[in-house]
Amino acid sequence: MFTGNGLQRSIARISALVVLSLSLMILSCSTSKKIETTDTGNPFIRDLYTADPSAHVWADGRLYVYASHDIYPARGCDLMDQYHVFSTDDMIHWKDHGEILRASDVPWSTPDGNFMWAPDCAYKNGKYYFYFPHPSGHPWNSTWKIGVAVSDQPASGFKVQGYIPNLDPMIDPCVFVDDDGQAYFYYGGGGTCKGGKLKDNMMEVDGTMQKMEGLNDFHEASWVHKKDGLYYLSYSDNHDVDGKHNRMCYAVSKSPLGPWEYKGVYMEPTDSYTNHGSIVEFKGQWYSFYHTSALSHQDWLRSICVDKLYYNEDGTIKMVIPTSGLTTTSTATK
């Protein structure tokens, strides 16, 4: 029988053991979620599954990547939510700025949510505009809306302001702001790519959307960049051989809305059934961003990657050969 100080000491010892046990359990759970690799390189984000990288260089000199998120365990493309932003100033060290938006933040989201597919971001008039597709009803694939969230910061504080009205239900928004400040909006899916001007408010189309002519076998994932006065529209095609899908292709034009001249493939299929990319210049070097399934070896648990991109003297793009920095088997759990 315990009395006085003896009872207090026993209680203290028991409490200490409980705290220690809980601490070890938490440490064990935390450690199990870490990605164990012995090298650097691709995929450059390894602690969660990411896809559809949209890369931009903003006025602070950093390169930012806006990515969608495949949630573990894989259930297919309908289990995607919680957009993240990553940034770097040297293409080696990456900062995860955390989640910036999820389906539950979207006013027109359906109860099942989750369909937060490939996004993009643009900057104009002191604001950052984050564009994302999200369905508003059933069937989900015919009720897509392109939402717009706005912030004063490139990687936080985004609030949904609504969606671009009067659009066909398609996906994969891309916004390109030309040298004169005019913004252009592109999106597509199911074999159709459309583009048009945006009004100064960045939330309405100025005029009508028009089909982008001259693209060969367009599937989805439109992206527009400009180099030496020439506009490049890159995208994924419908290639499907032996379970390999989505080559990355491109076309060029002297106008941001075409007509476009198809130039070919710049990346063959990766180990993932899908691919979705962006092209950006950073500190004098051009880069190709894309995704693979290198961490998971599952089509719907993808990881974002980047490799250098080069041009020929005539302006055509040289083939990008995906690289890997993995030297051990790795898996993420989120």
Disulfide bonds with the S-S distance in Angstrom:
none
